[in-house]
Amino acid sequence: MKKNYGLLIGCLVVAALGVIYAGVGAYQAHTKEKEQQQAENEKIYMTDFSEIKAVSYDNDGNVLAFTKDGDSWTYDGDGQFPVNTTRMDSLAGTVKKLPAVRKLEGGDDLTAYGLDTPVRRVTVSADEGDTTTILIGDKTDDGNYYAVIDGQNVPYLISSSLFDETAYGLEDMMALEEFPAVLGTDIQTITIEKNGVSEHYVKKTLDEDGTIAWYRGSDDTEDNKLPDNAALNVLADSLSGLVVKSCANYKVTDEELAGYGLDHPQAVLTYTYEKDGEEKTFTLAVGNTGEDGTTYYTRTADSKYVNEIDKTTLDKCMTVDTGGEE
């Protein structure tokens, strides 16, 4: 009986401790939430919009204006311009609710902060129909900037975020064409067409352990088997790692291709790869060298983009030493 009584007391103690622990946890959570809410209430914001529909800013005397179109953005100066959505979403997020380090009420005249001759003007249009222009003035010693809402007389001190995000020129706001997200190991065949000669290589898996071999041509005969996989593995890695450095033309016409050497490209690189159980093909035409000599003009199949890719990287993709003659 004593044993059962002791067990009962123990259970009651554990239950009581559980209730106390739960109560303490709930209290701590409530306190933390209250502190977070208080901290948020104490923050100062220059703007507070529900949604942004347009943003424009001046950059070295040029005004760049962008309008939200669904989930993407359009450049007002050219509807075909490929806008970098990530960069514009970030800018819109910054101006939507622009935090201030502090509000300078009762301070000096705006001229004291460089706001009579602002270094940047950022105009924001919201879905509510409101349009607000933020003027950015002098930079402080600690890297912040003075700012004011145009038409108001109370300046704010803000971080450098808005100034930095509006320092981009039009080219910086362009979304560059992206190539397939593949690894060298995903590539199954490679074809290099250059100087009227076509070299074709195919990769085969030899056993259940995943041992692979590269073959010259389409037939996986012993005569076509390369003595060493290294050169083709490096080539596959190089092809999968190609990235666009810049875009020379985002709406090229057939008549303009000759100016980039892409009407009759010096080389055409093609590879097939497996992704999500499907075989896909990627083709890249290589034209003339770029203006500074460090890039090649390139074009993917039927694309409107003429891109520039690093010359040294592409040179490695246009030649392959397989250690034997064809």
GUKOL-614067 format. One record per residue: x, y, z of N, C-alpha, C in turn; residue in three letters. Coordinates in steps of 0.1 Angstrom, whole numbers. Layout:
# residues N
[atom [X; Y; Z]; [X; Y; Z]; [X; Y; Z]; "ALA"]
...
END
This chain:
# residues 326
[atom [8; -12; 0]; [0; 0; 0]; [9; 13; 0]; "MET"]
[atom [19; 12; 9]; [28; 23; 9]; [35; 26; -4]; "LYS"]
[atom [38; 14; -11]; [45; 15; -24]; [36; 22; -34]; "LYS"]
[atom [23; 18; -34]; [13; 25; -43]; [11; 39; -40]; "ASN"]
[atom [11; 42; -27]; [9; 56; -23]; [21; 65; -27]; "TYR"]
[atom [33; 59; -26]; [45; 67; -30]; [45; 69; -45]; "GLY"]
[atom [41; 59; -53]; [40; 60; -67]; [30; 71; -71]; "LEU"]
[atom [19; 71; -64]; [9; 81; -67]; [14; 95; -64]; "LEU"]
[atom [21; 97; -53]; [27; 110; -50]; [37; 114; -61]; "ILE"]
[atom [45; 104; -65]; [55; 107; -76]; [48; 112; -89]; "GLY"]
[atom [37; 105; -92]; [30; 109; -105]; [25; 123; -104]; "CYS"]
[atom [19; 126; -92]; [14; 139; -90]; [24; 150; -91]; "LEU"]
[atom [36; 147; -85]; [47; 157; -86]; [51; 159; -100]; "VAL"]
[atom [53; 148; -108]; [57; 149; -122]; [46; 157; -130]; "VAL"]
[atom [33; 154; -127]; [23; 162; -134]; [23; 177; -131]; "ALA"]
[atom [26; 179; -118]; [26; 194; -113]; [38; 201; -120]; "ALA"]
[atom [50; 194; -121]; [61; 200; -127]; [59; 202; -142]; "LEU"]
[atom [51; 193; -148]; [48; 194; -162]; [39; 207; -164]; "GLY"]
[atom [29; 209; -155]; [21; 221; -156]; [29; 233; -155]; "VAL"]
[atom [38; 233; -145]; [46; 245; -142]; [55; 248; -154]; "ILE"]
[atom [61; 237; -160]; [70; 239; -171]; [63; 245; -183]; "TYR"]
[atom [51; 239; -185]; [42; 244; -197]; [39; 259; -194]; "ALA"]
[atom [35; 262; -182]; [32; 276; -179]; [44; 285; -181]; "GLY"]
[atom [55; 281; -176]; [67; 289; -178]; [70; 291; -193]; "VAL"]
[atom [69; 280; -201]; [72; 281; -215]; [62; 290; -222]; "GLY"]
[atom [49; 290; -218]; [39; 298; -224]; [42; 313; -220]; "ALA"]
[atom [46; 315; -208]; [49; 329; -203]; [61; 334; -211]; "TYR"]
[atom [72; 326; -213]; [84; 331; -220]; [80; 334; -235]; "GLN"]
[atom [72; 325; -241]; [68; 327; -255]; [60; 340; -256]; "ALA"]
[atom [51; 343; -246]; [43; 355; -247]; [52; 367; -245]; "HIS"]
[atom [61; 366; -235]; [70; 377; -233]; [79; 380; -245]; "THR"]
[atom [84; 370; -251]; [92; 372; -263]; [84; 378; -275]; "LYS"]
[atom [72; 373; -277]; [63; 379; -287]; [60; 394; -284]; "GLU"]
[atom [58; 397; -271]; [55; 411; -267]; [67; 420; -269]; "LYS"]
[atom [79; 414; -266]; [91; 422; -269]; [94; 425; -283]; "GLU"]
[atom [91; 414; -292]; [93; 416; -306]; [83; 426; -311]; "GLN"]
[atom [71; 426; -307]; [61; 435; -311]; [64; 450; -307]; "GLN"]
[atom [70; 451; -295]; [74; 464; -290]; [86; 469; -298]; "GLN"]
[atom [95; 460; -301]; [106; 464; -310]; [102; 469; -323]; "ALA"]
[atom [92; 462; -329]; [87; 465; -342]; [80; 479; -341]; "GLU"]
[atom [72; 481; -331]; [65; 494; -329]; [74; 506; -328]; "ASN"]
[atom [86; 503; -323]; [96; 514; -321]; [104; 517; -333]; "GLU"]
[atom [103; 508; -343]; [110; 511; -356]; [104; 523; -363]; "LYS"]
[atom [112; 529; -371]; [108; 541; -379]; [109; 537; -394]; "ILE"]
[atom [98; 540; -401]; [98; 538; -415]; [95; 550; -423]; "TYR"]
[atom [101; 552; -434]; [99; 564; -443]; [86; 561; -451]; "MET"]
[atom [84; 549; -456]; [73; 545; -464]; [66; 533; -459]; "THR"]
[atom [54; 531; -463]; [46; 519; -458]; [35; 516; -469]; "ASP"]
[atom [38; 509; -480]; [29; 506; -490]; [25; 492; -489]; "PHE"]
[atom [13; 489; -494]; [8; 475; -494]; [14; 467; -506]; "SER"]
[atom [14; 473; -518]; [20; 467; -529]; [26; 478; -538]; "GLU"]
[atom [37; 474; -545]; [44; 484; -554]; [41; 480; -568]; "ILE"]
[atom [37; 490; -576]; [34; 487; -590]; [44; 493; -600]; "LYS"]
[atom [52; 503; -596]; [61; 509; -604]; [72; 516; -596]; "ALA"]
[atom [85; 515; -601]; [96; 521; -595]; [105; 528; -606]; "VAL"]
[atom [109; 540; -603]; [119; 546; -612]; [129; 553; -604]; "SER"]
[atom [141; 554; -610]; [152; 562; -603]; [162; 567; -614]; "TYR"]
[atom [169; 578; -610]; [178; 584; -619]; [192; 578; -616]; "ASP"]
[atom [199; 575; -627]; [213; 570; -626]; [222; 577; -636]; "ASN"]
[atom [231; 585; -630]; [240; 593; -639]; [232; 601; -649]; "ASP"]
[atom [221; 607; -645]; [213; 616; -654]; [203; 608; -662]; "GLY"]
[atom [203; 595; -662]; [193; 587; -669]; [183; 581; -660]; "ASN"]
[atom [170; 583; -664]; [159; 578; -655]; [156; 564; -660]; "VAL"]
[atom [156; 554; -651]; [152; 540; -654]; [139; 538; -647]; "LEU"]
[atom [129; 534; -655]; [116; 532; -650]; [111; 518; -652]; "ALA"]
[atom [105; 511; -642]; [101; 498; -644]; [87; 496; -638]; "PHE"]
[atom [78; 488; -645]; [65; 486; -640]; [62; 471; -638]; "THR"]
[atom [55; 468; -627]; [52; 454; -623]; [42; 449; -632]; "LYS"]
[atom [44; 437; -637]; [35; 430; -646]; [33; 416; -642]; "ASP"]
[atom [23; 414; -633]; [21; 401; -627]; [33; 397; -618]; "GLY"]
[atom [40; 386; -620]; [51; 383; -612]; [64; 388; -618]; "ASP"]
[atom [64; 395; -629]; [76; 400; -635]; [76; 415; -636]; "SER"]
[atom [86; 421; -642]; [88; 435; -644]; [90; 438; -658]; "TRP"]
[atom [86; 450; -662]; [88; 455; -676]; [96; 468; -675]; "THR"]
[atom [106; 470; -684]; [113; 482; -685]; [105; 491; -694]; "TYR"]
[atom [101; 503; -689]; [92; 512; -696]; [98; 517; -709]; "ASP"]
[atom [112; 517; -710]; [118; 522; -722]; [119; 512; -733]; "GLY"]
[atom [116; 499; -730]; [116; 489; -741]; [110; 476; -735]; "ASP"]
[atom [98; 473; -740]; [90; 462; -735]; [97; 448; -737]; "GLY"]
[atom [107; 448; -746]; [114; 435; -748]; [126; 433; -739]; "GLN"]
[atom [129; 443; -732]; [141; 443; -724]; [139; 432; -713]; "PHE"]
[atom [148; 422; -711]; [146; 412; -701]; [151; 417; -687]; "PRO"]
[atom [141; 421; -679]; [144; 426; -666]; [148; 415; -656]; "VAL"]
[atom [158; 418; -648]; [162; 409; -637]; [151; 410; -626]; "ASN"]
[atom [143; 400; -626]; [131; 401; -616]; [136; 400; -602]; "THR"]
[atom [146; 392; -599]; [151; 391; -586]; [156; 405; -581]; "THR"]
[atom [164; 412; -589]; [169; 425; -585]; [158; 435; -583]; "ARG"]
[atom [148; 435; -592]; [137; 445; -591]; [128; 441; -579]; "MET"]
[atom [126; 429; -576]; [118; 425; -565]; [125; 429; -552]; "ASP"]
[atom [138; 429; -552]; [145; 433; -540]; [144; 448; -538]; "SER"]
[atom [145; 456; -549]; [144; 470; -548]; [129; 474; -544]; "LEU"]
[atom [119; 467; -550]; [106; 470; -546]; [103; 467; -531]; "ALA"]
[atom [109; 456; -526]; [108; 453; -512]; [114; 463; -503]; "GLY"]
[atom [125; 469; -508]; [132; 479; -500]; [123; 492; -499]; "THR"]
[atom [118; 497; -510]; [110; 509; -510]; [96; 507; -504]; "VAL"]
[atom [91; 495; -504]; [78; 492; -499]; [76; 496; -485]; "LYS"]
[atom [86; 493; -477]; [86; 497; -463]; [100; 500; -459]; "LYS"]
[atom [104; 513; -462]; [118; 517; -461]; [121; 521; -446]; "LEU"]
[atom [130; 513; -440]; [133; 516; -426]; [143; 528; -425]; "PRO"]
[atom [142; 535; -414]; [151; 546; -412]; [158; 544; -399]; "ALA"]
[atom [171; 548; -399]; [179; 547; -386]; [173; 557; -376]; "VAL"]
[atom [169; 569; -380]; [162; 578; -371]; [156; 589; -379]; "ARG"]
[atom [146; 596; -373]; [139; 607; -379]; [145; 620; -373]; "LYS"]
[atom [149; 629; -381]; [156; 641; -377]; [147; 653; -375]; "LEU"]
[atom [137; 652; -366]; [128; 662; -364]; [135; 674; -357]; "GLU"]
[atom [131; 686; -361]; [137; 698; -355]; [151; 700; -358]; "GLY"]
[atom [156; 694; -369]; [170; 695; -373]; [172; 707; -382]; "GLY"]
[atom [183; 707; -389]; [187; 718; -398]; [178; 719; -410]; "ASP"]
[atom [180; 729; -418]; [174; 730; -431]; [178; 719; -440]; "ASP"]
[atom [170; 715; -450]; [173; 704; -459]; [187; 706; -466]; "LEU"]
[atom [191; 718; -468]; [203; 721; -475]; [215; 715; -467]; "THR"]
[atom [214; 715; -454]; [225; 710; -446]; [227; 695; -448]; "ALA"]
[atom [217; 688; -454]; [219; 674; -456]; [221; 670; -470]; "TYR"]
[atom [223; 680; -479]; [224; 678; -493]; [211; 674; -500]; "GLY"]
[atom [200; 677; -494]; [187; 673; -499]; [181; 683; -508]; "LEU"]
[atom [187; 695; -509]; [183; 705; -519]; [188; 701; -533]; "ASP"]
[atom [199; 694; -533]; [205; 689; -546]; [208; 674; -544]; "THR"]
[atom [197; 666; -544]; [199; 651; -541]; [207; 644; -551]; "PRO"]
[atom [214; 634; -546]; [222; 626; -555]; [214; 615; -562]; "VAL"]
[atom [202; 612; -556]; [194; 602; -562]; [179; 605; -559]; "ARG"]
[atom [170; 603; -569]; [156; 605; -568]; [149; 591; -571]; "ARG"]
[atom [142; 586; -562]; [135; 573; -564]; [120; 575; -563]; "VAL"]
[atom [113; 573; -573]; [99; 575; -574]; [91; 561; -573]; "THR"]
[atom [82; 560; -564]; [75; 548; -562]; [60; 550; -564]; "VAL"]
[atom [54; 541; -572]; [39; 541; -574]; [33; 529; -568]; "SER"]
[atom [23; 531; -559]; [17; 519; -552]; [3; 516; -559]; "ALA"]
[atom [-2; 504; -556]; [-15; 500; -561]; [-26; 509; -556]; "ASP"]
[atom [-24; 515; -545]; [-34; 525; -540]; [-35; 537; -548]; "GLU"]
[atom [-26; 539; -558]; [-26; 551; -566]; [-17; 562; -561]; "GLY"]
[atom [-11; 560; -550]; [-1; 570; -544]; [12; 569; -551]; "ASP"]
[atom [18; 581; -553]; [31; 582; -559]; [40; 590; -550]; "THR"]
[atom [51; 584; -546]; [60; 591; -536]; [74; 591; -542]; "THR"]
[atom [81; 603; -540]; [95; 604; -545]; [104; 605; -532]; "THR"]
[atom [114; 597; -532]; [123; 597; -521]; [136; 604; -526]; "ILE"]
[atom [140; 614; -519]; [153; 621; -523]; [164; 617; -514]; "LEU"]
[atom [175; 613; -519]; [187; 609; -512]; [198; 619; -513]; "ILE"]
[atom [203; 624; -501]; [213; 634; -501]; [227; 629; -497]; "GLY"]
[atom [233; 637; -488]; [247; 634; -484]; [248; 621; -477]; "ASP"]
[atom [261; 616; -478]; [265; 603; -471]; [271; 607; -458]; "LYS"]
[atom [269; 600; -448]; [275; 603; -435]; [288; 595; -433]; "THR"]
[atom [296; 598; -423]; [308; 592; -421]; [307; 577; -418]; "ASP"]
[atom [296; 573; -413]; [294; 558; -410]; [287; 551; -421]; "ASP"]
[atom [285; 557; -433]; [280; 550; -444]; [265; 551; -446]; "GLY"]
[atom [258; 558; -438]; [244; 560; -440]; [241; 572; -449]; "ASN"]
[atom [228; 575; -452]; [225; 586; -461]; [213; 594; -455]; "TYR"]
[atom [213; 607; -458]; [202; 615; -454]; [191; 614; -466]; "TYR"]
[atom [179; 613; -462]; [168; 612; -472]; [156; 619; -467]; "ALA"]
[atom [147; 623; -476]; [135; 630; -473]; [124; 626; -484]; "VAL"]
[atom [112; 626; -480]; [101; 625; -489]; [99; 638; -496]; "ILE"]
[atom [99; 638; -509]; [98; 650; -517]; [84; 657; -513]; "ASP"]
[atom [85; 670; -509]; [74; 678; -505]; [72; 679; -490]; "GLY"]
[atom [80; 671; -483]; [80; 672; -468]; [93; 678; -464]; "GLN"]
[atom [94; 682; -451]; [105; 689; -446]; [113; 682; -435]; "ASN"]
[atom [108; 670; -432]; [115; 663; -421]; [124; 652; -427]; "VAL"]
[atom [137; 654; -426]; [147; 644; -431]; [148; 632; -422]; "PRO"]
[atom [153; 621; -428]; [156; 609; -421]; [170; 605; -424]; "TYR"]
[atom [175; 596; -415]; [188; 589; -418]; [185; 575; -421]; "LEU"]
[atom [189; 570; -433]; [187; 557; -437]; [200; 550; -440]; "ILE"]
[atom [199; 536; -441]; [211; 529; -444]; [214; 531; -459]; "SER"]
[atom [225; 524; -463]; [229; 526; -477]; [222; 517; -487]; "SER"]
[atom [212; 509; -482]; [206; 499; -491]; [199; 505; -503]; "SER"]
[atom [191; 515; -501]; [184; 521; -512]; [193; 527; -522]; "LEU"]
[atom [203; 534; -517]; [213; 540; -526]; [220; 530; -534]; "PHE"]
[atom [224; 519; -528]; [232; 508; -535]; [223; 501; -545]; "ASP"]
[atom [210; 499; -542]; [201; 492; -551]; [197; 500; -563]; "GLU"]
[atom [199; 513; -562]; [196; 522; -573]; [209; 527; -580]; "THR"]
[atom [220; 521; -577]; [232; 524; -584]; [234; 517; -597]; "ALA"]
[atom [225; 507; -600]; [227; 499; -612]; [223; 507; -624]; "TYR"]
[atom [231; 505; -635]; [227; 510; -648]; [217; 500; -655]; "GLY"]
[atom [213; 503; -667]; [203; 494; -674]; [209; 481; -676]; "LEU"]
[atom [222; 480; -680]; [227; 466; -683]; [228; 458; -670]; "GLU"]
[atom [230; 464; -659]; [230; 457; -646]; [216; 451; -643]; "ASP"]
[atom [205; 457; -648]; [192; 453; -645]; [187; 443; -655]; "MET"]
[atom [196; 438; -664]; [192; 428; -674]; [193; 414; -669]; "MET"]
[atom [183; 406; -672]; [183; 392; -668]; [191; 384; -679]; "ALA"]
[atom [202; 378; -675]; [210; 371; -685]; [204; 357; -688]; "LEU"]
[atom [206; 352; -700]; [201; 339; -703]; [209; 329; -695]; "GLU"]
[atom [201; 319; -690]; [207; 308; -682]; [208; 295; -690]; "GLU"]
[atom [219; 288; -689]; [220; 275; -696]; [215; 264; -687]; "PHE"]
[atom [214; 252; -692]; [209; 241; -684]; [217; 239; -671]; "PRO"]
[atom [210; 236; -660]; [217; 233; -648]; [221; 219; -647]; "ALA"]
[atom [232; 216; -653]; [237; 202; -654]; [251; 201; -649]; "VAL"]
[atom [255; 189; -645]; [269; 185; -642]; [275; 178; -654]; "LEU"]
[atom [288; 178; -653]; [295; 171; -664]; [291; 156; -665]; "GLY"]
[atom [288; 150; -653]; [284; 136; -653]; [270; 134; -659]; "THR"]
[atom [262; 145; -661]; [249; 143; -667]; [250; 142; -682]; "ASP"]
[atom [261; 147; -688]; [263; 148; -703]; [265; 134; -708]; "ILE"]
[atom [258; 130; -719]; [259; 117; -725]; [266; 117; -738]; "GLN"]
[atom [264; 127; -746]; [270; 128; -759]; [275; 142; -761]; "THR"]
[atom [286; 144; -769]; [292; 157; -772]; [295; 157; -787]; "ILE"]
[atom [291; 168; -794]; [295; 170; -808]; [301; 183; -809]; "THR"]
[atom [313; 184; -816]; [320; 196; -819]; [321; 198; -834]; "ILE"]
[atom [314; 208; -839]; [315; 211; -854]; [324; 223; -855]; "GLU"]
[atom [335; 221; -862]; [344; 232; -864]; [353; 231; -877]; "LYS"]
[atom [354; 242; -884]; [362; 241; -897]; [357; 230; -906]; "ASN"]
[atom [344; 228; -907]; [338; 218; -916]; [340; 204; -911]; "GLY"]
[atom [346; 202; -899]; [348; 188; -894]; [339; 186; -881]; "VAL"]
[atom [333; 175; -881]; [324; 172; -869]; [330; 160; -861]; "SER"]
[atom [332; 163; -848]; [337; 152; -839]; [325; 149; -830]; "GLU"]
[atom [322; 136; -829]; [311; 131; -820]; [316; 121; -810]; "HIS"]
[atom [312; 123; -798]; [316; 114; -787]; [304; 109; -779]; "TYR"]
[atom [304; 97; -775]; [292; 92; -768]; [298; 84; -755]; "VAL"]
[atom [291; 86; -744]; [295; 79; -732]; [286; 67; -729]; "LYS"]
[atom [292; 57; -725]; [284; 44; -722]; [288; 40; -708]; "LYS"]
[atom [278; 34; -701]; [280; 28; -688]; [283; 13; -691]; "THR"]
[atom [294; 8; -685]; [299; -5; -689]; [294; -16; -679]; "LEU"]
[atom [291; -13; -666]; [287; -23; -657]; [278; -17; -646]; "ASP"]
[atom [274; -25; -637]; [265; -21; -626]; [272; -12; -616]; "GLU"]
[atom [285; -12; -616]; [292; -3; -607]; [293; 11; -612]; "ASP"]
[atom [288; 13; -624]; [288; 27; -630]; [301; 31; -637]; "GLY"]
[atom [309; 21; -640]; [321; 24; -648]; [317; 29; -662]; "THR"]
[atom [323; 40; -666]; [319; 45; -679]; [331; 45; -689]; "ILE"]
[atom [328; 47; -701]; [338; 48; -712]; [333; 57; -722]; "ALA"]
[atom [342; 65; -728]; [338; 74; -739]; [343; 67; -753]; "TRP"]
[atom [334; 69; -763]; [337; 64; -776]; [336; 75; -786]; "TYR"]
[atom [345; 74; -796]; [345; 83; -807]; [335; 78; -817]; "ARG"]
[atom [326; 86; -822]; [315; 82; -831]; [304; 76; -823]; "GLY"]
[atom [294; 71; -830]; [282; 66; -824]; [283; 51; -820]; "SER"]
[atom [292; 44; -826]; [293; 29; -823]; [302; 27; -811]; "ASP"]
[atom [297; 19; -802]; [305; 16; -790]; [313; 3; -792]; "ASP"]
[atom [321; 4; -802]; [330; -8; -805]; [343; -6; -798]; "THR"]
[atom [351; -16; -797]; [364; -15; -790]; [373; -6; -797]; "GLU"]
[atom [372; -6; -811]; [381; 3; -819]; [378; 17; -816]; "ASP"]
[atom [366; 21; -813]; [362; 35; -811]; [364; 39; -796]; "ASN"]
[atom [366; 30; -788]; [368; 33; -773]; [380; 41; -771]; "LYS"]
[atom [379; 52; -764]; [390; 61; -761]; [399; 54; -750]; "LEU"]
[atom [412; 56; -752]; [421; 49; -742]; [420; 55; -728]; "PRO"]
[atom [416; 68; -727]; [415; 75; -715]; [403; 83; -714]; "ASP"]
[atom [395; 83; -703]; [383; 91; -702]; [386; 106; -698]; "ASN"]
[atom [398; 109; -694]; [401; 122; -688]; [397; 133; -696]; "ALA"]
[atom [401; 133; -709]; [399; 145; -718]; [384; 148; -720]; "ALA"]
[atom [376; 137; -722]; [362; 139; -724]; [355; 143; -711]; "LEU"]
[atom [359; 138; -700]; [354; 142; -687]; [356; 156; -684]; "ASN"]
[atom [368; 161; -687]; [371; 175; -686]; [363; 184; -695]; "VAL"]
[atom [361; 179; -707]; [353; 186; -717]; [339; 187; -712]; "LEU"]
[atom [333; 176; -707]; [320; 176; -702]; [318; 186; -691]; "ALA"]
[atom [328; 186; -682]; [327; 196; -671]; [328; 210; -675]; "ASP"]
[atom [336; 213; -686]; [338; 226; -691]; [325; 231; -698]; "SER"]
[atom [318; 222; -705]; [306; 225; -712]; [295; 228; -702]; "LEU"]
[atom [294; 220; -691]; [284; 221; -681]; [286; 234; -673]; "SER"]
[atom [298; 239; -673]; [301; 251; -665]; [300; 264; -672]; "GLY"]
[atom [296; 264; -685]; [296; 276; -693]; [285; 286; -687]; "LEU"]
[atom [289; 298; -686]; [279; 308; -681]; [281; 321; -689]; "VAL"]
[atom [270; 328; -691]; [269; 341; -698]; [276; 352; -690]; "VAL"]
[atom [285; 359; -697]; [292; 370; -690]; [284; 383; -692]; "LYS"]
[atom [279; 385; -704]; [271; 397; -707]; [262; 394; -719]; "SER"]
[atom [253; 402; -722]; [244; 401; -733]; [246; 413; -743]; "CYS"]
[atom [250; 410; -755]; [253; 420; -765]; [241; 425; -772]; "ALA"]
[atom [231; 416; -774]; [218; 419; -781]; [208; 409; -776]; "ASN"]
[atom [197; 415; -771]; [186; 406; -766]; [174; 405; -775]; "TYR"]
[atom [175; 410; -787]; [165; 409; -797]; [171; 409; -811]; "LYS"]
[atom [181; 400; -813]; [188; 400; -826]; [179; 395; -837]; "VAL"]
[atom [181; 401; -849]; [174; 397; -861]; [184; 389; -869]; "THR"]
[atom [178; 382; -879]; [186; 373; -888]; [196; 382; -896]; "ASP"]
[atom [192; 394; -899]; [201; 403; -906]; [213; 408; -897]; "GLU"]
[atom [211; 408; -884]; [222; 412; -875]; [232; 401; -872]; "GLU"]
[atom [229; 389; -874]; [237; 378; -870]; [251; 379; -876]; "LEU"]
[atom [252; 383; -888]; [265; 384; -895]; [275; 393; -887]; "ALA"]
[atom [270; 404; -881]; [278; 413; -874]; [285; 407; -862]; "GLY"]
[atom [280; 395; -857]; [285; 388; -846]; [292; 375; -850]; "TYR"]
[atom [293; 373; -864]; [299; 360; -869]; [290; 348; -866]; "GLY"]
[atom [277; 350; -864]; [268; 340; -861]; [259; 335; -872]; "LEU"]
[atom [261; 342; -884]; [254; 336; -896]; [261; 324; -901]; "ASP"]
[atom [274; 324; -899]; [282; 312; -902]; [292; 310; -891]; "HIS"]
[atom [288; 304; -880]; [296; 304; -868]; [309; 296; -870]; "PRO"]
[atom [319; 299; -863]; [332; 292; -864]; [331; 278; -858]; "GLN"]
[atom [322; 277; -848]; [320; 264; -842]; [306; 262; -836]; "ALA"]
[atom [301; 250; -836]; [288; 247; -830]; [290; 235; -820]; "VAL"]
[atom [287; 238; -807]; [289; 228; -797]; [275; 222; -793]; "LEU"]
[atom [274; 209; -793]; [261; 203; -789]; [263; 192; -779]; "THR"]
[atom [255; 192; -769]; [256; 180; -760]; [242; 176; -756]; "TYR"]
[atom [241; 163; -753]; [228; 158; -748]; [230; 154; -733]; "THR"]
[atom [220; 155; -726]; [221; 152; -711]; [208; 146; -706]; "TYR"]
[atom [209; 140; -695]; [197; 134; -689]; [193; 142; -677]; "GLU"]
[atom [180; 146; -676]; [175; 153; -665]; [161; 149; -662]; "LYS"]
[atom [159; 145; -650]; [145; 140; -646]; [140; 129; -655]; "ASP"]
[atom [149; 120; -659]; [145; 109; -667]; [144; 111; -682]; "GLY"]
[atom [146; 124; -686]; [144; 127; -700]; [158; 131; -707]; "GLU"]
[atom [159; 128; -720]; [171; 132; -727]; [168; 145; -734]; "GLU"]
[atom [177; 155; -731]; [176; 168; -737]; [188; 172; -744]; "LYS"]
[atom [187; 182; -753]; [198; 187; -762]; [200; 201; -760]; "THR"]
[atom [213; 205; -759]; [217; 219; -758]; [227; 222; -769]; "PHE"]
[atom [225; 233; -776]; [234; 237; -788]; [238; 251; -786]; "THR"]
[atom [251; 253; -788]; [257; 267; -787]; [265; 270; -799]; "LEU"]
[atom [261; 281; -806]; [269; 285; -818]; [279; 296; -813]; "ALA"]
[atom [292; 295; -818]; [302; 304; -814]; [307; 312; -826]; "VAL"]
[atom [306; 326; -824]; [309; 335; -835]; [322; 342; -833]; "GLY"]
[atom [323; 355; -836]; [335; 363; -835]; [339; 366; -821]; "ASN"]
[atom [351; 370; -819]; [355; 375; -806]; [348; 388; -803]; "THR"]
[atom [346; 391; -790]; [339; 403; -786]; [349; 415; -788]; "GLY"]
[atom [344; 427; -785]; [351; 439; -788]; [364; 440; -780]; "GLU"]
[atom [365; 435; -768]; [377; 436; -760]; [386; 424; -761]; "ASP"]
[atom [382; 414; -770]; [390; 403; -773]; [390; 392; -762]; "GLY"]
[atom [383; 394; -751]; [383; 384; -740]; [371; 375; -741]; "THR"]
[atom [362; 377; -750]; [349; 369; -751]; [347; 364; -765]; "THR"]
[atom [337; 355; -766]; [332; 351; -779]; [317; 355; -779]; "TYR"]
[atom [312; 359; -791]; [297; 361; -792]; [292; 347; -794]; "TYR"]
[atom [281; 344; -787]; [275; 331; -788]; [260; 332; -789]; "THR"]
[atom [254; 321; -793]; [239; 321; -794]; [234; 306; -793]; "ARG"]
[atom [224; 304; -784]; [218; 291; -783]; [208; 290; -794]; "THR"]
[atom [204; 277; -797]; [195; 275; -808]; [183; 284; -808]; "ALA"]
[atom [181; 291; -820]; [170; 300; -822]; [167; 310; -812]; "ASP"]
[atom [177; 313; -804]; [175; 323; -793]; [176; 338; -799]; "SER"]
[atom [169; 347; -792]; [169; 361; -796]; [181; 368; -789]; "LYS"]
[atom [188; 360; -781]; [199; 366; -773]; [213; 363; -781]; "TYR"]
[atom [221; 374; -782]; [235; 372; -785]; [243; 374; -772]; "VAL"]
[atom [249; 364; -767]; [256; 365; -754]; [271; 365; -756]; "ASN"]
[atom [278; 370; -746]; [293; 369; -746]; [297; 360; -735]; "GLU"]
[atom [306; 350; -739]; [311; 340; -729]; [326; 341; -729]; "ILE"]
[atom [332; 339; -718]; [347; 340; -717]; [354; 332; -728]; "ASP"]
[atom [364; 338; -734]; [371; 332; -746]; [379; 320; -741]; "LYS"]
[atom [387; 322; -731]; [395; 311; -726]; [387; 298; -723]; "THR"]
[atom [376; 300; -716]; [368; 289; -713]; [362; 282; -725]; "THR"]
[atom [358; 290; -735]; [352; 284; -747]; [363; 277; -756]; "LEU"]
[atom [375; 283; -756]; [386; 277; -764]; [388; 262; -759]; "ASP"]
[atom [387; 260; -746]; [388; 247; -740]; [377; 237; -745]; "LYS"]
[atom [366; 243; -748]; [354; 235; -752]; [355; 232; -767]; "CYS"]
[atom [363; 239; -775]; [363; 237; -789]; [374; 228; -794]; "MET"]
[atom [382; 224; -785]; [393; 214; -789]; [394; 203; -778]; "THR"]
[atom [397; 191; -782]; [398; 180; -773]; [409; 171; -777]; "VAL"]
[atom [418; 168; -768]; [429; 159; -771]; [426; 145; -766]; "ASP"]
[atom [422; 136; -774]; [418; 123; -770]; [429; 113; -769]; "THR"]
[atom [441; 117; -773]; [452; 108; -772]; [453; 99; -784]; "GLY"]
[atom [446; 101; -794]; [447; 93; -806]; [441; 99; -818]; "GLY"]
[atom [444; 94; -830]; [439; 100; -842]; [425; 94; -845]; "GLU"]
[atom [417; 101; -853]; [404; 96; -857]; [406; 86; -868]; "GLU"]
END
